[in-house]
Every structure is written in structure tokens, then in C-alpha cells.
Amino acid sequence: MKKIILLLLFPLSIWAQDDLLNEIDVADSTKIKVDAAFKGLKIVNIESTKLASKGDLYFIVAHRFGSIKDGFEGFYGLDNAITQLKFVYGLTDWLTVSGARSEVAYDFSGKFLIKNQEVNGFPITIAAFTSLGIDNTLKENNYPKLKFENRLIYVSQLLLSKKVNTNLSLELAPTYFHENTVFVDDQENSQFALGMGGRYKFAKRWSLNVDYAAHLNRSSSSPFNNPLSVGFDLETGGHVFQMHFTNSQAMHEAGFLGNSTGDWSKGDIFFGFNLLRVF
């Protein structure tokens, strides 16, 4: 009799195990991370939610030529270029640090992963970015009473991205930045911007990238414009090569968020590129 009861219960136990395994599979699938929303650490100018992997060292050469509006006189911008050299290191899988220098500014930053987008789970990736900039355009010859703190620039960003599908990724970047020295008399030192951008992969190794930032409390007398950048990413093994047009020649955050001098409507734009190499 006992054998008969065991035989009757055996199929039920198998079904129960199958149901349990199915539940486990569903639970596990919600924790699968969505990777590669962006291939570059920046969309164009604005930081992406991508971080360096633990132990990875990036060397980045970012170059901005002068305005193409200068025409042949300035060799279409080639005579007035700015170059930024940058090292980025993944301390952990959730923390990336960097240091950079250009003719315009020194820049030291950190990027923190808060939450990953998940398959059938959490809908977005959340990261935070913070940087300390040192304005290199302020010279003691021009400002005899200049102090070191007058050069400092602070930036904080919340980065929110979503990989919509295998081709399309979008991002929002609410931003606060504070310049100890501003170049417009009635401009507040503490400033706010809303950055946004996206990436569309249209070929195996190519994608179209666009980013824009709306300055939310810019002075009405300010001569500067909101930064708009359009470019392409080319993935080549350990390299990502970014080519773009932008109305900001500065590459540090406060430089392009608050002080973009170019104007797309007048053809006053800059061609540039970012070359990333991973070690």
C-alpha cells in the first residue's frame, strides 16, 4: 500500500519541482543586468552611465578644433585647437575616477554606479557624477588679487539612462554646478542645467550620438548658449573613436554647460573627436 501511495505522489513531486524551478528562473531573469547602453564614457560632452570596469585604465585624447566659421583664415578651425588629455581608472565595478588637463582647465572627477537597469526588472540605470575643476584661463597677470579658490568649479550630476532596445539608448542628466568666478556680472555662481542625450546604433560598429543641456538659470545678459553636440561613435576593438560637431570648445563640465560660445544658427561650431584606449 505504501508503495502505491509513493508511486502516486512521485509525479506530483516532479510537477512541484518543475514549478519551483520555473519560479526560480523567473526570479533570476529579473536580476540580469542590461549592459552597453552606451559604448563611450561620454555621450558626446555629457557623461554617460557607462563606468570603467574594475582595473581598467582608459587613456583619452579629446580634441576640439576652432570654429569652422573662421573659414580659410583659421584653416577651418585647425589653427585654434584645444586638446584634453585624460586618464580614467576603474577602482571598482561601481566607482570610476579620472584626472584630466587641457589648456582651459584641470578636472578631477568620480562616477558612481547606484543601480543597474535589469531585464524584466528595474527599468533604468542610475549613476552619479561629481567633479572638481580648476579654471586655467584665469591668469595672475590679468587678475593681481587672484586666489586659488577663485579658480575652483564644482559639478554634481545624476545620470539616468534607459536602453530602450538593442539600438536605442536615452539619458537624462539633472545637473548642479558652482563657479567661484563667473564672467557675467549678474550671473549667479550656483547654476542648474538639465542635460539629455541618446545613442542610436545604426550599424555593427557605428552609432549616432546626440546630447544637449538646457541652462535653467542663465542670466538674460549672458552671451553664452546652451550646448548642442552631434556625432558618431566607431567601435574598433579596444578603441572607441568619437567624432562630432558641437557649439562648445571647452570639454570640462562647467565649460560647456555654462560657457558655450558657439551658435549653430550662425555656423559657429567646432569639430572634434574623442579617442579612447583601454589598457
matplotlib code that plots the C-alpha trace (Angstrom):
import matplotlib.pyplot as plt

x = [0.0, 2.8, 4.5, 1.3, 1.0, 4.6, 4.0, 1.0, 2.9, 6.0, 4.5, 3.2, 6.6, 8.1, 5.5, 6.1, 9.9, 9.3, 7.0, 9.6, 12.4, 10.3, 9.7, 13.5, 14.2, 11.8, 13.2, 16.8, 15.9, 14.8, 18.3, 20.1, 21.9, 21.4, 24.8, 26.2, 23.6, 26.5, 29.9, 31.7, 32.2, 30.6, 27.7, 29.5, 30.1, 27.8, 28.8, 27.1, 26.1, 29.0, 31.7, 35.2, 35.4, 37.4, 41.1, 40.6, 42.7, 41.5, 43.7, 41.5, 42.6, 39.9, 40.4, 38.4, 39.4, 38.5, 35.2, 34.7, 33.2, 36.7, 37.0, 40.3, 41.8, 41.8, 42.1, 38.6, 39.5, 42.7, 44.8, 42.9, 42.6, 42.3, 43.4, 42.4, 44.5, 42.6, 43.2, 40.2, 40.5, 38.0, 38.7, 35.8, 32.9, 30.8, 33.4, 35.4, 37.9, 39.6, 42.0, 42.3, 44.1, 43.5, 44.6, 41.3, 41.1, 42.3, 39.5, 39.2, 36.1, 34.4, 31.4, 29.4, 27.0, 23.9, 21.6, 21.7, 18.9, 17.6, 15.9, 12.2, 13.2, 14.5, 13.7, 16.7, 20.4, 21.2, 24.7, 26.1, 28.9, 30.9, 33.9, 36.3, 37.6, 40.4, 40.0, 43.3, 42.1, 42.4, 45.9, 47.6, 48.9, 45.3, 44.0, 46.6, 44.4, 43.6, 43.4, 43.4, 39.8, 38.7, 39.7, 37.5, 34.4, 32.2, 29.8, 27.3, 25.1, 22.5, 22.7, 19.5, 19.7, 17.5, 18.5, 15.2, 16.3, 19.5, 19.8, 18.4, 19.6, 18.4, 19.6, 18.7, 21.2, 19.9, 23.0, 24.1, 27.4, 29.0, 31.7, 33.6, 34.3, 31.7, 32.2, 28.8, 28.1, 24.5, 25.1, 24.6, 27.6, 25.3, 23.7, 21.4, 21.0, 19.1, 21.2, 19.7, 21.1, 20.9, 22.6, 21.3, 23.2, 22.6, 25.4, 27.5, 30.3, 28.6, 26.2, 24.8, 25.1, 23.4, 23.4, 22.1, 21.9, 19.3, 20.8, 17.9, 19.1, 21.3, 21.5, 19.5, 22.6, 24.8, 26.4, 26.7, 24.5, 23.1, 25.5, 24.3, 26.5, 26.0, 28.5, 29.3, 30.9, 33.1, 34.0, 37.3, 38.3, 39.9, 39.2, 36.1, 36.6, 34.0, 33.7, 31.4, 30.3, 29.5, 29.0, 31.3, 35.1, 35.5, 35.4, 35.1, 31.6, 31.1, 32.9, 30.3, 27.3, 27.7, 30.1, 29.4, 30.4, 29.3, 26.0, 24.6, 22.3, 25.3, 27.5, 29.8, 30.5, 33.6, 34.6, 36.2, 36.9, 37.5, 39.8, 39.6, 42.1, 41.6, 44.5]
y = [0.0, 2.3, 1.6, 2.5, 5.8, 6.7, 6.0, 8.3, 11.1, 10.8, 12.6, 15.3, 15.9, 16.3, 18.8, 20.7, 20.8, 22.0, 24.7, 25.7, 25.8, 27.9, 30.4, 30.5, 31.1, 34.0, 35.5, 35.2, 36.7, 39.9, 40.3, 40.1, 43.4, 45.4, 46.3, 48.6, 51.3, 53.5, 52.4, 55.6, 57.1, 60.2, 60.5, 63.4, 66.1, 64.8, 61.9, 58.6, 55.9, 53.7, 53.2, 51.7, 48.0, 47.3, 47.5, 49.0, 52.1, 54.4, 56.9, 59.5, 62.2, 64.7, 67.4, 70.4, 72.5, 76.1, 77.3, 76.3, 79.8, 81.2, 79.7, 79.6, 82.4, 80.0, 76.9, 76.0, 75.7, 73.8, 76.7, 77.2, 73.7, 72.7, 69.3, 67.5, 64.5, 62.3, 59.2, 57.2, 54.2, 51.7, 51.4, 49.0, 48.0, 50.7, 53.5, 55.2, 58.1, 60.4, 63.2, 65.5, 68.6, 70.9, 74.5, 75.6, 73.6, 70.8, 68.4, 65.6, 63.5, 60.4, 58.4, 56.1, 53.4, 53.4, 50.9, 48.9, 48.5, 44.9, 42.6, 42.4, 44.3, 47.8, 50.0, 52.3, 52.7, 55.3, 56.8, 59.9, 62.1, 64.7, 66.8, 69.4, 71.8, 74.3, 77.1, 77.6, 80.6, 83.0, 84.4, 86.3, 88.9, 89.8, 89.4, 90.5, 89.6, 86.2, 83.4, 79.7, 79.3, 81.7, 79.1, 76.3, 74.8, 72.2, 69.9, 67.3, 65.2, 62.5, 60.3, 58.4, 56.2, 53.5, 51.1, 51.0, 48.2, 46.9, 50.0, 52.9, 54.3, 57.5, 59.6, 62.5, 64.3, 66.8, 69.0, 71.4, 73.4, 76.2, 78.5, 80.6, 83.0, 83.9, 86.1, 87.7, 90.3, 89.3, 85.5, 83.5, 81.4, 78.4, 77.2, 74.5, 72.6, 69.7, 67.5, 65.0, 62.7, 59.5, 56.9, 55.1, 52.2, 52.0, 49.6, 46.9, 49.3, 52.7, 54.8, 58.3, 60.2, 63.5, 65.5, 68.8, 70.8, 73.4, 76.0, 76.7, 80.0, 81.6, 85.4, 87.3, 89.3, 86.2, 85.9, 82.1, 79.4, 76.0, 73.2, 71.0, 68.2, 65.7, 63.0, 59.4, 56.5, 54.0, 50.8, 49.2, 46.5, 48.2, 51.7, 53.8, 56.7, 59.6, 62.3, 65.2, 68.7, 70.9, 74.6, 74.3, 74.2, 73.6, 70.0, 70.3, 70.2, 73.9, 75.0, 73.5, 73.8, 77.4, 78.9, 77.6, 80.3, 78.8, 79.3, 76.6, 79.0, 81.1, 78.2, 78.9, 75.3, 73.2, 69.9, 67.5, 63.9, 61.7, 58.8, 56.1, 53.4, 50.7, 49.0]
z = [0.0, 0.9, -2.5, -4.3, -2.4, -3.2, -6.9, -6.9, -5.1, -7.4, -10.4, -8.1, -6.6, -10.1, -11.1, -7.9, -8.6, -12.1, -10.8, -8.3, -10.9, -13.2, -10.4, -9.7, -13.4, -13.5, -10.3, -11.6, -15.0, -13.3, -12.0, -15.3, -15.9, -19.1, -20.4, -23.0, -23.0, -24.2, -25.5, -24.6, -21.1, -22.6, -25.0, -26.7, -24.0, -21.3, -19.2, -19.9, -17.3, -18.5, -16.0, -16.4, -15.3, -12.2, -13.0, -16.5, -17.3, -20.1, -21.8, -23.6, -26.1, -26.6, -29.3, -30.3, -33.3, -33.6, -35.1, -38.7, -39.1, -39.3, -42.8, -44.6, -42.5, -39.5, -41.7, -40.7, -37.1, -37.4, -36.2, -32.9, -31.4, -27.7, -26.5, -23.3, -22.0, -19.6, -17.5, -16.2, -13.9, -12.6, -8.8, -8.5, -10.8, -9.2, -8.9, -11.6, -11.0, -13.5, -13.9, -17.0, -18.2, -21.1, -21.9, -20.4, -17.1, -14.9, -14.0, -11.4, -11.1, -9.9, -11.2, -9.1, -10.1, -8.0, -9.7, -13.0, -15.4, -15.3, -17.7, -16.7, -13.5, -12.6, -15.7, -15.8, -14.8, -12.2, -11.7, -10.1, -11.3, -9.4, -10.5, -9.2, -11.9, -11.8, -14.3, -16.2, -18.1, -15.1, -15.1, -12.3, -14.8, -15.6, -12.0, -9.5, -6.5, -7.8, -5.2, -5.8, -4.7, -7.4, -9.9, -8.5, -10.2, -8.6, -10.6, -9.4, -11.8, -11.5, -14.6, -15.6, -18.7, -20.3, -23.0, -24.9, -27.3, -28.8, -31.0, -28.9, -25.5, -23.9, -20.9, -18.6, -16.5, -14.0, -13.1, -10.4, -10.9, -9.0, -10.4, -7.9, -10.7, -13.3, -16.4, -16.5, -13.8, -12.9, -13.3, -10.1, -9.1, -8.4, -11.6, -12.8, -16.1, -17.5, -19.8, -22.2, -24.9, -26.7, -28.9, -31.9, -33.3, -37.0, -38.0, -36.3, -35.3, -35.8, -33.7, -33.9, -30.6, -29.7, -26.4, -25.3, -22.0, -21.1, -18.7, -16.2, -14.6, -17.2, -16.9, -19.5, -20.4, -20.9, -24.3, -23.9, -25.4, -24.5, -25.7, -28.5, -29.9, -32.7, -33.5, -34.4, -32.4, -34.2, -32.2, -33.2, -30.7, -27.7, -29.1, -29.3, -31.7, -31.3, -34.0, -33.5, -34.1, -31.1, -30.2, -27.2, -27.5, -23.7, -22.6, -18.8, -17.5, -16.4, -19.6, -21.9, -19.6, -18.7, -21.2, -24.7, -27.1, -30.4, -32.2, -34.5, -36.3, -37.4, -38.4, -35.4, -34.4, -33.6, -35.0, -32.5, -31.6, -28.5, -28.8, -26.1, -25.5, -22.8, -21.0]

ax = plt.figure().add_subplot(projection="3d")
ax.plot(x, y, z, "-o")
ax.set_aspect("equal")
plt.show()
